[in-house]
Amino acid sequence: MSFSRERGLAWAILLILLISIPVGLFCRYQGKSYQKTSDTKSMSAFLPYENRLVVLKLNGLIAEEAEADGFLPSLDMNTPNYVRKQLRKAAKDDKVKGILLRINSPGGTVATSQELFDAVQTFRKAGKPIVVSMGDVAASGGYYIAAGADKIVAAPGTLTGSIGVIIHLLNLQEIERKIGIAPVVIKSGSFKDIGSMDRPMTKEEKALLESIIMDSYDQFVEAVAKGRNMDKAVVKKLADGRIYSGRQAYSVKLVDQLGSYEDALALLQSMAKERFQLKDDLKVDDGGTKNFFSQLLQSSVRFGGMNKDLLGGFLPQSMQARFLGQPMWVMQ
């Protein structure tokens, strides 16, 4: 990047900051004014001191992501890190009376799925209801997390289940031979290069990996049995890796109700009103209202025919959050 471009970028960021402050204050003032006169139940940015329900959304791969570097924080509110932090924060917030967790994910890594399951359980232990609404797909690690909730609502056509763990490895030895590649490995122990693509796997290595997979699978089954209040033997019969439609999952008691996002929210309203002996519906913080600056940073523009974040096209990689290396095994 040339000096002139760096200087131009600095001026652009400064201009954005200068514009966002007065506009943000104006939006906040307008929002508070609107809150006093409107009967709507969803006014996300202006409910920090009111009893409310909170909607959290978990989309895409469930895996630990790198923290944002530099001075710009990650504004993505659909990531595992954000959802986990908000679940734990909401558990301590007396004004949050319930959470609707919308999941649209094919799965992800074992540990991150477990952390989110634990965060869901922590929220439940605080005495507040949490309902999961399944989107197009909530499978494997997505179902692991959902199993921790009080209730699960899925559309009849939702894809869910896939209770299991998998390692997918490649052996490129023959290709390497054909193109003249001869890997040289120096290792401190016989298992140090386990999963190597340069040679066939030994029986001992396969046995070791199978033991890890089966132990992770057993943890998965135990979590589902605990969260769904089902016998472990019953869960095992359902947990052979197959996927279910929402309607099939309902028939085998992996979900509690068939319905839409709105049905899940209505269920949560009913549970919260009963739990806290309320007459009126609670307002809903669905994250729909954002200030000017956050909207600007999350908007997209086209560069060379490709969609990129507004500042992502200019910022160096060190200032852009990225997922860590692909995990060796995942729930998928």
N, C-alpha and C positions, 0 to 999 in steps of 0.2 A: 504494500500500500504506500503510495507516495505521500510526501509531506503535505501537499495541498489537499489530498483526499482526507488525511487524518484531521487536518484543521477544519475541513468542511464537515466531517462527522461530528467533531466536538461542538461546532456551532449549531448543528442540527439537533443534537441532544439537548443543548442548552435551551434552544428555542422551544422544544417539546416541553421541557420542565417549566419554562416561563409561561407557556400557554396553559398547561395542565392545572397549575395552582389556582388561578382565578376561576377557570371553568369548573374545576372539581368542587370548589367552595360553592359556586352557584348551583351546581347539580345537587349538592348535599342540602342546601337551603331549600331548593325547590322540592326535593324529596321529602323533607320534614314537613313542609307545608302541605304537600300532597297527602302525606300520611294522615293528617288531621281531618281531611275532608273526604277521603276515599273509603269505600267499604271493601276494597279488594283484600284478599287474604295473603297476597304475596307482594312484599315490598322489601326485598332482600337486604339492601344495604343499610336500612334504617331501623333494624329490630334488635340491636344489641342489649337493650334494657327491658324487653318485653318477653312474656312467656310465648314460646314459639316452637314449631317443629322445624327441623333442619333437613334439607335434602342434600345428600352427598352422591357424587357420581364417580364410578370407577370404570374406566374404559381402557381397552387394549391390554397389552402384555403386563402381567403382574410380576414385576421384577424391581429390584433396588436400582434406582437411578442415581446418577452423579448429582451432587449438589451444584447449583449454579455458581459459577466463578465470577469474579469481578464485582461491579457495583450494581448489576441488574439482577434481581431475584427471579426465580422461575415463577411464572404466573399461571402455569397450567394447574387447574384445580381438579383434574380427573386422574391424577397419578397416585400410586400406592402411598408414597411418602406423605402427600397432602392429606389423603383420606385417613391414614392412620393417625396423624397428628390431630386432625379435627375430631375424630372419634374420642380420643383421650381427653382433648380439651372440653368437648361437649359433656363428657361424663362428669366433669367437675363444675359445670355451669348450671346453676339452679334454674335458670330461665329456659334452658333447652329441655323440653318435656318429651321429646321423641325424635327419632331419626328415621328417614326413609333413605335406604342405600340402594341406588340404582346401579346394577352391575351389567356391563356389556363387555365380556372378556372370555377368550378361549382358554385362559389359564396362564400359568407362569411358573416361577420357581417355588420350590418347597418352602424355604425359610420365610420369604416375603408373604406367601399365602398364610403361613402359620402366624406371623406377626399381626396380620390384619384380622385373622380369626380371633386371636387373643384380645385385640382392641375392641372387636364387636362384643365379646364376652364381658370385657371390663365395663362397657356401656350398660349392658344388661344388669350387671351386678350393682350398678348405681341405682337400680330400681326404675329404670325408664325403658319404654318399649322401643324396639328397633325392628323395622320391617324391611325385607329385601324385595325389590322389584326387579325381575329379570328382563333384560332386553332381548335382542336377537339371539345372543348366546351367553350363557353363564355356566361354563363347563370346567371340569377339572379344578384348578386352583380357584376359579370363580365360584364353583359350587362349594369348595372347602370353606371359603369365607361366608357364603350365604348360609351354610349350615349352622353358623353360630348365632343367627338372628332368632327373634321370637317367632316370626312368621315369614314365609316365603311365598310370594305371588309371582306366577309366571304366565305368559301368554300361551295359548294352546300350541302355538308353533315355535316357541322358544326351544333352542337346543341346549340341553343341560346334561348333568351326569358326568360321564367320562371320569369316574372315580378310579384313579390309578396314577402310577409314576412310570416314566420311561427315560431310558438313555438311548440316544441315537448317535452312533459312531460310524466312521468311514474307514475303509482300508484301501489306500491308494498305492499299495506296493507295486502292483503290476503296471500301473500308469507311470510310476516313477522309473521303473526299469526301462520302459519303452523310450522315455525321453532322456534317459541317462542320468537320473538323479540317484545318488547313493548317500542316504542320510548317515551321519555318524553321531551316536548318542553316548555320552558319558554320564553315568548316574550313580547316586550314592546308595541306592537300594533297588531290589528287583522290581518293585512296584512304582518306582518314581515316574516312569513314562507310561503308566497305565492309560489305555485308550489311544495309544499312538496310532497315527494313520499310516505309518511306515512299515508295519509288520502285522502278521496275524496275532490275535489275542490268545494268550495262553489259558489253559484250564483254570489255573490258580487265579488269574486276573478276572476271568469271567465269574468265578465263584465269589470273589470279593465284591465285584460290582453288583451281583445279584443280591448279596446280603444287604448292601446299602439300599438298593431299590425296595426290597421286601420290608426292611425296617421302616423306610419312609412311607410305604404303602400301609403298613400297620398303623402308623401314626395318623394317617389320613382317615382310615376306617374308624379308629378310636374317636377322632374329632367329630366325624359325622354322627356316630352313635351317641356321643355326649350331647352335641348340639341339637340333634333331632329327637333325643330321648328314645332311641331305638336300640334293640338288642344288637350287639356286635355281630352275631352270627347272621342276623337278617341283613345287615348292611353288607356283609361280605358276599352274600348271594347276588346283591345288586351291583357290587363293585368289581366287575370284571373288565372295566375300561370302556364298556359300551356307552353310547350317548342315548339320551331319551328326548323325545319331544316333551313339551310342557304337559301335554295331556297324559302321556305315558308316565311321566314323573309323578303327576298327581295321583295316578292309579296305584302307584307303589309307595306313596306317602313320602316322596322326596321333596315335594312342595305341598303347601297347605291350601292354596286357592288358585284357581285359574282366573286371570283378569289382566287389566291394563295397568299402566302407571297410575292413572286416576283411581282405579279400584284399590291399589295398594295404599295410596295416600288416604283414601276414605277409611280403609281398615286401620291405618295408624291413628287417624283422628279419633276413631271410635275407641281404640285401646287407650289412648292418652286421656281422653275425657273420662273414661271409666276408672283408670288408674289414679287420676288426680281429682276425681269428683268435680268435673267441670261441666257447665251447661252449654257453653258456646264453643264453636270450632276455634282452634288455635290458628294464629297467623302462620304462614309458611315462608321460611327463608330458603328459597330455592336457588340462590346464587344468581338470579336473573338480572339484577341491577348492579352494574359496575360503574366505577367512575371513569371519567374521560381518559385518563392516562392509561389505566389498565386495558380499556377497550382499544386504545391506539396501539399499545404494544402487542396485543393479541390478534390484531387484524392482520390480514395477509395481503400482499401485493405481488404482482407477477414480475419475475426477473427472468428474461430469456425463455419464456414459455413455461417456467416452473414456479409453483407456489412456494414462497419462503416467508418466514416471519419478517415483519417490517424491518427490524434491526438485525435480524439474523443474517441478511445478505451482506451486511457491512462489518459486523463484529467478528473479531478473530475467534478461532475455535476455543481458545482458552476461556472465553467469556460466554460460551454457549453450553448449557447443560446437555449431557449425552448419557445414554444408558451405558453401564459398565459392560465388560466383555460378555459374550453370550455364555450362559451357564452350561455346565456339562450335562446336568439332568434337570428336567422340568416336569411339572404336572401338565400334561396336554393330551 
